[in-house]
Amino acid sequence: MTIEIIQIVGLGLITTFLALVVKEQKPLFAFMLTVFVGVLIFLFLIEQIYQVISMLEKIAVNANVNMVYLQTILKIIGIAYIAEFGAQIAKDAGQAAIASKIELAGKVLIMVMAIPILTAIIEMVISLLPS
């Protein structure tokens, strides 16, 4: 794990330096370099993400948790990360208005995805209350 973060930070710092140098002459190339390395870092992390998801699934099965809830929570987390990634790219491109719309869309989709879980929680609390 330590080696991976050193590699990621090193790649990020090198890219930052290159983007700053290139930005003066070719701003579009600097932006594309930044996006490419951002995607590369994300792809580098896919194996770790898969391991976390697998571990959570095993814990949910052992705890007898309904897999629908775990899948929904994982989708919500995915939406949050993807929306943040897209918003940061838009901000890097100088498009703060678009970035805020991406963030808003992520929040709305998270609320939509959370409705079944919120409903189940409310129903459980109501069933626990004395009549």
C-alpha positions, 0 to 999 in steps of 0.5 A: 500500500505504501508503495502504491501511494508513493507511485500515485503521489509521484505521478501526480507531482510530475504531472503537475510540474509538466502541466505547469510548464506546458500550460504557458505554451499549450494550455489545452495539452496541459489540461488533456495531460491532467485528465489523462493522468487522473483517469490513469490513477483511477484505473490504477485503483480499480483493483483496490476498489474491487478488493474493498467491494469483495470484502464488504460483500463477504461481511454482508453475507456473513452478517445476513444483510440483504444484498440489495442494501449493500448494492445500493450503498455501493452505488451511492458511493460510486455516484459520489466518487464519479461526480466528484471526479467529474466536478474536479475535471470541470473545475480544472478546465475553468468551468466552475458552473458546470462543476457545480451542476455535476455536483448537484446531479450527483446529490440528486441521484444519491437522494433517489438511490437512498429512498428505498433504504430510508423507507426501510429504516422508517418502516423499521422504526415505526414497527418498533414504536408501541401502538 
